[in-house]
Amino acid sequence: MKTILLLCFLFLCPLIPGFGALSIDKLIRESSKKVTPVSSIKPFFIRFCNAFSIGTVLMFFVLGLTSAAASFLSLGLSATSKAYAVVLIVFLTVFYFLIVIFKLASISKNGLVKNKPASQEKPGKLYYALFAASILISVFALLCTLLSKKYNAGDQMLETVNSFLGTEQLQSGTSSLYKVNPLTGLEYTNGYPSRLNFMFMPVFYAVLARTFSVKPYVLLWYIIPAFYPFAGCTLFVSIGDVLFKDKTKKVMFYFVCVFLLFCTNLGAGALGFDIVYAGYREMTFVSLILVNFTLYSCLKKKWWLALIPIILEPLAVSCKFGIGACFALAVSLFILSKLPFVKRFSEKEVG
């Protein structure tokens, strides 16, 4: 039963802040007279993908800051779990009321019954195919991780989560995070990496395992490897929707991204290996979610929104190597957007 609740938390909770953020964006556009024409109202599947991707990044951002604060204050796993609960309740409640307020404002402005525009884009079979493909891709990525257990045995991420839970049991819930070397099982005496104080992903996994009474290996090998690819697929849909007007081109872009995702360097130690065969590692999270969300934010020209993955990336990556991909992407796209020939191209309708 608790496993089902965990799945609901991962796959349903991001929709609340996601739709709340979309509601805020619509209110801002209406107040600034930049209202989306009725004829271009997006189908629910596109709005679902936008909401899920935005909500996922916002939720991880809030939890990442909470984990960093808990580690900095030397809180134990029990206290960190309580902090997570309080922050999430406040976070989800605020966005839920934003959705309610937006709906009430829309009803008061347009009336309770609103005729559906005849020219509104219909979902069509292609969008249903994308949704089914996203689920199949998530299942395929999960199977890839399960088939590579021999490569992931003794993984540092899993052992770190186990060390959090193990020290809490030994010290009656008063343990501090990142005090035990997961590779030796002994306490750090010297050479303790200060950057570990700000790492949130092992803390996030440990809190989930503790709260929902799930074994760490079940969480990391059987659940998370399906969640990240699904979130990545929703971002592929959102990016394609920004780039192209034509529905067929959106679908083609989606499958090209998926093809490139799995047709990469799958050698042990390569980035492609982490994405396909170790779907719970931090580089999988960065590659599938943070980098794609940065691209989506920049293409939408919401530069402030790109700051979220830029801040979140150093909190996710355990080593200094690889940090800065989101920042480099955002800066590059910002510079390109200011070039004259790029401006002329972006003013034309794509697709």
QUIURLIN-V187288 format. One record per pair of residues at least 12 apart in sequence whose ideal C-beta (glycine too) atoms are under 6 Angstrom apart, sorted by sequence separation. I is the first residue (numbers start at 0). J is the second residue. D is the distance in whole Angstrom. If there is no record, write none. Layout:
i->[I,I]
j->[J,J]
d->[D,D]
//
This chain:
i->[274,293,69,166,239,312,239,293,292,309,65,162,308,309,177,235,162,289,65,235,159,158,289,305,285,21,61,285,284,18,293,297,17,20,17,281,290,281,293,297,14,17,281,289,293,17,13,16,14,13,16,160,13,159,163,160,13,160,227,161,224,160,224,223,227,231,227,234,238,241,157,230,237,241,219,227,157,19,22,15,22,144,16,19,42,44,15,19,22,37,40,15,18,38,42,144,200,44,141,140,141,76,137,140,76,137,136,137,77,133,136,75,75,133,75,73,248,244,245,70,243,244,242,243,199,200,197,198,125,83,129,156,71,125,70,80,151,76,80,147,67,80,143,66,143,144,63,66,140,62,55,52,51,52,48,52,48,49,48,45,5,1,1,9,56,60,67,63,56,60,63]
j->[286,305,82,179,252,325,253,308,308,325,82,179,325,326,195,253,181,308,86,256,181,181,312,329,312,50,90,315,315,50,325,329,50,53,51,315,324,316,328,332,50,53,317,325,329,54,51,54,54,54,57,201,55,201,205,204,58,205,278,215,278,215,279,279,283,287,284,291,295,298,215,288,295,299,279,287,219,94,97,91,98,220,94,97,120,122,94,98,101,116,119,95,98,118,122,224,281,126,224,224,225,163,225,228,167,228,228,229,172,229,232,173,174,232,175,175,350,348,350,176,349,350,349,350,314,315,314,317,246,206,253,280,196,250,196,206,277,205,209,276,197,210,275,199,276,278,199,202,278,203,230,233,233,234,233,237,236,237,237,240,211,211,212,226,292,307,314,311,307,311,314]
d->[6,5,6,5,4,5,6,5,5,5,6,5,4,5,4,5,4,4,5,4,4,4,6,4,6,6,5,6,6,5,4,6,3,5,6,5,6,5,5,4,5,5,6,5,5,3,5,4,6,3,5,5,4,4,4,5,5,5,6,6,3,4,6,4,5,3,6,4,5,5,6,5,5,6,4,5,6,3,6,5,6,6,4,4,5,6,5,5,4,5,5,6,6,4,4,4,5,4,5,6,4,5,4,4,5,5,6,4,4,6,6,5,5,4,6,5,5,6,4,5,6,4,6,4,5,6,5,6,6,5,6,6,6,5,4,5,6,6,6,4,4,6,5,4,5,5,4,4,5,6,5,5,5,5,4,5,4,5,5,5,4,4,5,5,5,5,6,5,6,5,4]
//
